[in-house]
Amino acid sequence: METISVTEAKNTLSELTRKIAELGQTVTITKRGKPYVVMVSADEYESIMETVEILSDADAVAAIQKGRQEIKTGRKKSLEAVRHELFC
């Protein structure tokens, strides 16, 4: 992750936003030497917000944990079996 000052961000805004949007970089912008903001692409931001939403849902977290435990214990289903359960 790159770190730059607010002044440098102002002076290089066009190139900075290109690196973030096109190259997927994350940039921390500092003010008076301390982290002030973090810039990420819109796609990355949406992904982060989706993750926060999922992790805020206790039922979703429980289902994820159950699935992980089932994988560890070897309890798996084929894709065909899952399709059959869902659509038949």
VENGI-V245080 format. One record per residue. SS is DSSP state (A for helix, B for strand, O for the rest). PHI is phi in degrees with one decimal (NA if undefined). D_FIRST is the distance of its C-alpha to the first C-alpha in whole Angstrom. Layout:
SS | PHI | D_FIRST
SS | PHI | D_FIRST
This chain:
O | NA | 0
B | -82.6 | 4
B | -127.1 | 7
B | -139.2 | 10
B | -82.7 | 13
A | -58.0 | 16
A | -60.3 | 18
A | -63.7 | 15
A | -62.9 | 14
A | -60.9 | 18
A | -73.9 | 19
O | -126.7 | 17
A | -54.6 | 17
A | -61.3 | 18
A | -66.6 | 16
A | -60.8 | 13
A | -67.0 | 14
A | -63.8 | 15
A | -61.4 | 12
A | -70.0 | 11
A | -73.5 | 14
A | -89.5 | 15
A | -103.8 | 12
O | 72.6 | 10
O | -76.8 | 7
O | -114.3 | 5
B | -127.8 | 6
B | -95.5 | 7
B | -107.7 | 11
B | -104.0 | 13
B | -131.9 | 16
O | 56.6 | 19
O | 82.9 | 16
B | -116.7 | 15
B | -54.8 | 12
B | -118.4 | 14
B | -145.0 | 13
B | -122.1 | 10
B | -107.1 | 10
O | -133.0 | 10
O | -67.8 | 13
A | -60.7 | 17
A | -62.5 | 17
A | -65.0 | 14
A | -59.9 | 15
A | -59.7 | 19
A | -62.5 | 18
A | -62.0 | 16
A | -65.3 | 20
A | -62.4 | 22
A | -62.6 | 20
A | -60.7 | 21
A | -62.3 | 25
A | -63.2 | 25
A | -71.9 | 24
O | -85.8 | 27
O | -100.2 | 30
A | -58.1 | 31
A | -65.1 | 33
A | -65.4 | 30
A | -62.9 | 29
A | -62.7 | 32
A | -65.9 | 33
A | -63.9 | 29
A | -62.8 | 30
A | -62.4 | 34
A | -62.4 | 33
A | -62.0 | 30
A | -64.2 | 33
A | -64.5 | 36
A | -64.8 | 33
A | -60.9 | 34
O | -87.6 | 37
O | 83.8 | 38
O | -87.5 | 39
O | -126.0 | 38
O | -123.8 | 39
O | -73.0 | 39
A | -59.4 | 38
A | -62.9 | 42
A | -65.3 | 43
A | -66.0 | 40
A | -59.5 | 41
A | -62.2 | 45
A | -62.8 | 44
A | -77.7 | 42
A | -113.5 | 45
O | -111.2 | 48
